[in-house]
Amino acid sequence: MTSQAQESSRLLVVHPHEPLVYASYSNPTLRMHTLAQIDMHGTKAILLDLPHKQEIRGAEVSPHATGARYMLTASLDQTAAISSLGSAPSDTSLVPKRSSPMLAATIKVRAQCWSCAWDPSDSNVCYVGTTSARVLMFDLRRTDVPVHTWDGPRDGVTRKGSAGPVTTGYSPIHTIIALPGSQHNGLIAANSSGLYALPRSGQASDPNVTAWTLLTDSGDSGSRSCYSASYDTQMQCVAASFRAQNTCTRVPTTEHELYDVSSGFDAWRRKRSCISVPSPQTKMARTCVFSYMTEHDVRPGLFCASVESTRMVKTWDANNNGRDVLALGGVTASENIVDVKGWQWDGDMPMFASLTNTTARLYDVR
């Protein structure tokens, strides 16, 4: 998919159950801010009919395998939207076309939205992150008010492994990760200051505990900015990416850290691996950790990120201390890589996608 000069793309979303990929699409001239649906078996992208008046900053398809398929989107227009996605027919000889997506609900968040996520345990619950360092929980059966609000600046923050309070600041929540119930049943929120563990609403061991817990440190340079975070369920691994600076050479670097969360947050400080890249990185980029099953029943794990200095997308072995695996080029000088995603549908071949401000590229990474 390629967009024109006045148009732009920002994020990729992978449908967990069907061969569909979505790319955000904004055209300020037409006041159009939506998602382009890319069918892996088709030849063209289809724009969804979404209600947003400003750019979409977060989107996720519901991970639940049963019931209706829903897309959650979060926009700078201070709303989140729930759209019922059309499903492919079971018998394509009888009904050759996919049913069209439909708007199911609009949530008035009353703050600019920057991220969103579905709850992996409850199909009626979703989360929205705002530009003012807040995370709101909504129940789809009543969307007029949030069920719970985590307010970073007001709730306060404790630093894991050390004493003394810290602050979230007021930078946007760019990522929300809701861990499944079998994997600590916790929430992780990320902004430029780092990754935080949020106390569960109504499920915390102490209901009086409201403070967020800062999980990441400031790095060897003493000052770095977190610009992306991702999670893989099968690996039980969280990846975080930071813009930093080499303390000796003063050269901008990018640091990627992978954490094992199979034992919850108690062992968080035990990094699975750390990858340092001598290249600056724009704050708009996103990175991705994912795993896939091979024909030999082996599950490799890959970490994917763009390298701004070489205009390439690279992958590293997430299970082998950050060993280089693959480098993908082809990005022109007029493009900026803004998102990367990896996935596998029901044992099919693993796929990888990169998105620039103008073009989505799909790769077979076997």
C-alpha positions as CSV (number, residue, x, y, z in Angstrom):
1,M,0.0,0.0,0.0
2,T,1.3,3.4,-0.9
3,S,-0.1,6.8,0.0
4,Q,0.3,10.2,-1.7
5,A,2.4,13.1,-0.5
6,Q,-0.4,14.9,1.4
7,E,-1.3,11.6,3.1
8,S,0.5,9.8,6.0
9,S,0.6,6.6,7.9
10,R,1.7,6.0,11.5
11,L,0.8,2.5,12.9
12,L,0.3,-1.1,11.9
13,V,-2.3,-3.5,13.4
14,V,-2.4,-7.2,12.8
15,H,-5.7,-9.1,13.0
16,P,-4.9,-12.1,15.3
17,H,-7.4,-14.5,13.7
18,E,-7.7,-13.6,10.0
19,P,-5.2,-12.7,7.3
20,L,-5.7,-9.0,7.6
21,V,-3.3,-6.1,8.4
22,Y,-4.4,-2.5,9.1
23,A,-2.4,0.7,8.6
24,S,-3.5,4.0,9.9
25,Y,-4.3,6.6,7.2
26,S,-4.6,10.3,7.6
27,N,-5.4,12.9,4.9
28,P,-5.7,16.4,6.5
29,T,-6.9,17.9,3.2
30,L,-10.0,15.6,3.2
31,R,-10.2,15.5,7.0
32,M,-10.0,11.8,6.8
33,H,-8.4,9.8,9.7
34,T,-9.0,6.1,9.5
35,L,-7.5,2.7,9.0
36,A,-6.7,1.0,5.7
37,Q,-7.6,-2.8,5.7
38,I,-5.1,-4.9,3.8
39,D,-6.3,-8.4,2.9
40,M,-3.4,-10.7,2.4
41,H,-5.4,-12.6,-0.3
42,G,-6.5,-9.4,-2.0
43,T,-4.8,-6.8,-4.2
44,K,-5.9,-3.4,-2.7
45,A,-6.4,-1.7,0.6
46,I,-9.9,-0.7,1.8
47,L,-10.5,2.3,4.0
48,L,-12.7,1.7,7.0
49,D,-15.5,4.1,7.9
50,L,-14.4,5.4,11.3
51,P,-15.8,8.5,13.1
52,H,-12.5,10.1,14.1
53,K,-11.8,13.8,13.3
54,Q,-8.1,13.8,14.1
55,E,-5.2,11.4,13.7
56,I,-5.5,7.8,15.2
57,R,-2.6,7.1,17.6
58,G,-3.6,3.7,18.9
59,A,-5.5,0.6,17.5
60,E,-5.9,-3.0,18.4
61,V,-8.1,-5.9,17.3
62,S,-9.7,-7.9,20.1
63,P,-7.6,-11.0,20.9
64,H,-10.7,-13.0,21.9
65,A,-11.3,-16.0,19.6
66,T,-15.1,-16.2,20.2
67,G,-17.9,-13.7,19.6
68,A,-17.8,-10.7,17.3
69,R,-14.4,-9.3,16.1
70,Y,-13.9,-5.7,17.3
71,M,-11.4,-3.1,16.4
72,L,-10.5,-0.5,19.1
73,T,-9.1,2.8,18.0
74,A,-7.9,5.8,20.0
75,S,-7.6,9.3,18.4
76,L,-6.4,12.8,19.2
77,D,-10.0,14.0,18.8
78,Q,-10.5,12.8,22.4
79,T,-12.5,9.7,21.5
80,A,-12.1,6.0,21.2
81,A,-14.2,3.9,18.8
82,I,-15.3,0.3,18.8
83,S,-15.9,-1.1,15.3
84,S,-17.4,-4.5,14.5
85,L,-15.1,-6.0,11.9
86,G,-16.6,-7.9,9.0
87,S,-15.7,-11.6,9.0
88,A,-14.9,-13.8,6.0
89,P,-17.6,-16.3,5.0
90,S,-17.1,-19.9,5.9
91,D,-18.2,-20.9,2.4
92,T,-16.7,-18.5,-0.2
93,S,-18.5,-20.2,-3.0
94,L,-21.9,-19.1,-1.6
95,V,-20.9,-15.6,-0.3
96,P,-17.8,-14.3,-2.1
97,K,-17.5,-11.0,-0.2
98,R,-16.4,-10.1,3.3
99,S,-19.1,-8.3,5.3
100,S,-18.3,-4.6,5.9
101,P,-17.1,-3.3,9.3
102,M,-19.6,-1.2,11.3
103,L,-19.2,1.3,14.1
104,A,-20.5,-0.2,17.3
105,A,-19.7,2.5,19.9
106,T,-17.9,5.8,20.4
107,I,-16.3,6.5,23.8
108,K,-15.9,10.1,24.8
109,V,-12.6,10.1,26.7
110,R,-12.5,13.9,27.2
111,A,-8.8,13.9,26.7
112,Q,-6.5,13.4,23.7
113,C,-6.0,9.7,23.2
114,W,-2.6,8.2,22.4
115,S,-2.9,4.4,22.9
116,C,-5.4,1.6,23.6
117,A,-5.5,-2.1,24.5
118,W,-8.1,-4.9,25.0
119,D,-8.2,-6.8,28.3
120,P,-7.1,-10.4,27.5
121,S,-9.4,-11.9,30.1
122,D,-12.6,-9.9,29.7
123,S,-13.9,-9.2,26.2
124,N,-16.0,-6.3,27.5
125,V,-13.1,-4.4,28.9
126,C,-10.7,-2.1,27.2
127,Y,-8.1,0.5,28.1
128,V,-7.2,4.0,26.7
129,G,-4.0,6.0,27.4
130,T,-4.1,9.8,27.2
131,T,-1.6,12.6,26.5
132,S,-1.7,13.6,30.2
133,A,-0.2,10.3,31.5
134,R,-3.6,8.7,32.4
135,V,-4.9,5.2,31.7
136,L,-8.7,4.7,31.7
137,M,-10.6,1.4,31.8
138,F,-13.9,1.2,30.0
139,D,-16.7,-1.5,30.0
140,L,-18.4,-1.8,26.6
141,R,-21.7,-2.3,28.3
142,R,-21.5,1.2,29.7
143,T,-19.1,3.5,27.9
144,D,-20.3,6.9,29.2
145,V,-17.9,6.9,32.2
146,P,-14.7,5.0,32.8
147,V,-14.8,2.1,35.3
148,H,-11.4,3.1,36.7
149,T,-8.8,5.8,36.0
150,W,-5.1,5.5,36.7
151,D,-3.6,9.0,37.1
152,G,0.2,8.9,36.9
153,P,0.9,12.4,38.1
154,R,-1.7,12.2,40.9
155,D,-1.2,8.6,42.0
156,G,2.5,8.9,42.3
157,V,5.2,6.4,41.3
158,T,7.6,4.1,43.2
159,R,10.8,2.8,41.7
160,K,11.1,-0.9,41.7
161,G,14.2,-2.0,43.6
162,S,15.0,1.4,45.2
163,A,13.5,3.8,47.6
164,G,12.1,7.2,47.0
165,P,9.2,8.5,44.9
166,V,9.6,9.5,41.2
167,T,7.2,11.0,38.7
168,T,5.6,10.0,35.5
169,G,5.6,13.5,34.1
170,Y,2.8,14.5,31.8
171,S,4.1,12.8,28.6
172,P,1.6,10.7,26.6
173,I,1.0,7.0,27.4
174,H,2.2,5.6,24.1
175,T,1.8,1.9,25.0
176,I,-0.6,-0.2,27.1
177,I,0.2,-3.9,27.7
178,A,-2.5,-6.0,29.4
179,L,-0.8,-9.3,30.5
180,P,-3.0,-12.4,30.5
181,G,-4.3,-13.8,33.7
182,S,-1.8,-16.6,33.8
183,Q,1.0,-14.2,33.4
184,H,0.6,-12.0,36.5
185,N,-2.7,-10.5,35.5
186,G,-1.1,-7.1,35.4
187,L,-1.1,-3.8,33.4
188,I,2.0,-2.1,32.0
189,A,1.8,1.5,30.7
190,A,4.7,3.2,28.9
191,N,5.5,6.8,28.2
192,S,8.8,8.6,27.5
193,S,9.9,8.2,31.2
194,G,9.8,4.4,31.0
195,L,7.6,1.4,31.7
196,Y,5.3,1.2,34.7
197,A,3.3,-1.5,36.4
198,L,-0.2,-0.4,37.3
199,P,-2.1,-1.7,40.3
200,R,-5.1,-3.8,39.2
201,S,-8.5,-2.1,39.8
202,G,-10.3,-4.0,42.5
203,Q,-7.8,-6.9,42.3
204,A,-4.8,-5.4,44.1
205,S,-3.6,-7.2,47.2
206,D,-4.0,-3.8,49.0
207,P,-6.8,-1.7,47.6
208,N,-5.2,1.4,49.2
209,V,-2.2,1.0,46.9
210,T,-2.6,3.4,44.0
211,A,1.1,4.3,43.1
212,W,2.5,3.2,39.8
213,T,5.7,1.2,39.8
214,L,8.6,2.3,37.5
215,L,10.0,-0.9,36.0
216,T,12.9,0.5,33.9
217,D,15.9,2.6,34.8
218,S,17.4,5.7,33.2
219,G,20.3,3.7,31.7
220,D,24.1,4.2,31.8
221,S,23.8,7.7,30.3
222,G,21.5,8.8,33.2
223,S,18.9,10.1,30.8
224,R,17.1,8.2,28.1
225,S,13.6,8.3,26.6
226,C,11.4,5.3,26.0
227,Y,9.7,5.5,22.6
228,S,8.1,2.0,22.2
229,A,7.1,-1.2,24.0
230,S,5.7,-4.5,22.9
231,Y,4.8,-7.9,24.3
232,D,4.7,-11.5,23.0
233,T,2.3,-13.9,24.8
234,Q,4.0,-17.1,23.9
235,M,7.5,-15.9,24.9
236,Q,6.2,-14.1,27.9
237,C,8.5,-11.3,27.0
238,V,8.2,-7.5,27.1
239,A,10.5,-5.4,24.9
240,A,11.2,-1.7,25.5
241,S,13.1,0.7,23.2
242,F,14.9,3.9,24.3
243,R,16.6,6.8,22.7
244,A,19.9,7.4,24.5
245,Q,23.4,8.8,24.1
246,N,26.8,7.1,24.5
247,T,28.4,8.6,27.6
248,C,31.9,8.4,26.1
249,T,31.4,9.5,22.5
250,R,28.2,11.5,23.0
251,V,26.8,9.8,19.9
252,P,23.1,9.2,19.8
253,T,22.2,5.5,20.3
254,T,19.1,3.4,20.4
255,E,18.8,0.8,23.3
256,H,16.4,-2.2,23.1
257,E,15.8,-4.2,26.3
258,L,13.9,-7.5,26.5
259,Y,12.4,-8.7,29.8
260,D,11.1,-12.0,31.0
261,V,7.7,-11.6,32.7
262,S,6.9,-15.3,33.1
263,S,7.3,-14.9,36.9
264,G,5.5,-11.5,37.0
265,F,7.2,-8.3,38.0
266,D,9.3,-9.7,40.9
267,A,12.1,-10.8,38.5
268,W,11.8,-7.8,36.2
269,R,15.3,-6.6,36.6
270,R,16.6,-9.9,35.0
271,K,16.9,-8.8,31.4
272,R,16.6,-11.5,28.8
273,S,18.9,-9.5,26.5
274,C,20.0,-5.9,25.7
275,I,20.6,-4.6,22.2
276,S,22.5,-1.4,21.5
277,V,22.5,0.3,18.1
278,P,24.8,3.2,17.3
279,S,22.0,5.2,15.6
280,P,19.5,7.9,16.5
281,Q,15.8,7.1,16.4
282,T,12.8,9.3,15.9
283,K,10.2,9.3,18.7
284,M,7.5,8.3,16.3
285,A,8.9,4.8,15.5
286,R,7.6,1.6,17.0
287,T,9.4,-1.7,17.6
288,C,8.1,-5.3,18.0
289,V,8.9,-8.6,19.6
290,F,7.2,-11.7,18.3
291,S,7.5,-15.5,18.1
292,Y,6.4,-18.2,15.6
293,M,6.1,-22.0,15.4
294,T,8.3,-23.8,12.8
295,E,7.5,-27.1,11.1
296,H,9.8,-28.7,13.6
297,D,7.8,-27.5,16.6
298,V,10.4,-25.0,17.6
299,R,9.4,-21.5,18.5
300,P,12.0,-18.9,17.6
301,G,11.6,-15.4,19.0
302,L,12.5,-12.2,17.0
303,F,12.9,-8.6,17.9
304,C,12.3,-6.1,15.1
305,A,13.2,-2.4,14.9
306,S,14.2,0.2,12.3
307,V,17.7,1.6,12.2
308,E,17.4,5.3,11.2
309,S,21.1,5.8,10.2
310,T,20.9,3.1,7.5
311,R,17.2,3.3,6.6
312,M,16.8,-0.4,7.2
313,V,14.7,-2.7,9.3
314,K,16.6,-5.2,11.4
315,T,15.7,-8.3,13.3
316,W,17.5,-9.9,16.3
317,D,17.2,-13.3,17.9
318,A,15.2,-12.6,21.1
319,N,16.3,-16.0,22.6
320,N,20.1,-15.7,21.9
321,N,21.3,-12.6,23.5
322,G,20.4,-10.3,20.7
323,R,22.2,-12.0,17.8
324,D,21.7,-10.3,14.4
325,V,19.3,-12.4,12.2
326,L,18.1,-10.3,9.2
327,A,18.3,-6.8,7.7
328,L,15.8,-5.5,5.2
329,G,16.3,-2.4,3.0
330,G,14.5,-0.8,0.2
331,V,13.3,2.3,2.1
332,T,13.8,5.5,0.1
333,A,15.3,8.8,1.4
334,S,11.9,10.4,1.5
335,E,10.5,7.8,3.8
336,N,10.7,7.4,7.6
337,I,10.0,3.9,9.1
338,V,7.3,4.4,11.7
339,D,6.2,0.9,12.6
340,V,7.2,-2.8,12.3
341,K,5.1,-5.9,13.1
342,G,5.7,-9.7,13.0
343,W,3.0,-12.4,13.3
344,Q,1.9,-15.9,12.3
345,W,-1.7,-17.0,11.5
346,D,-2.6,-20.6,12.7
347,G,0.7,-22.2,11.8
348,D,1.0,-20.5,8.4
349,M,4.3,-19.0,7.3
350,P,5.6,-16.2,9.6
351,M,5.2,-12.7,8.2
352,F,6.8,-9.4,8.8
353,A,5.7,-5.9,7.8
354,S,7.2,-2.4,7.9
355,L,5.4,0.9,7.6
356,T,6.8,4.2,6.5
357,N,4.9,7.5,6.3
358,T,3.9,6.5,2.8
359,T,4.3,2.7,2.2
360,A,3.5,-0.7,3.9
361,R,5.9,-3.5,2.9
362,L,5.2,-7.2,3.6
363,Y,7.9,-9.9,4.0
364,D,8.1,-13.6,4.4
365,V,10.7,-14.2,7.2
366,R,11.1,-18.0,7.1
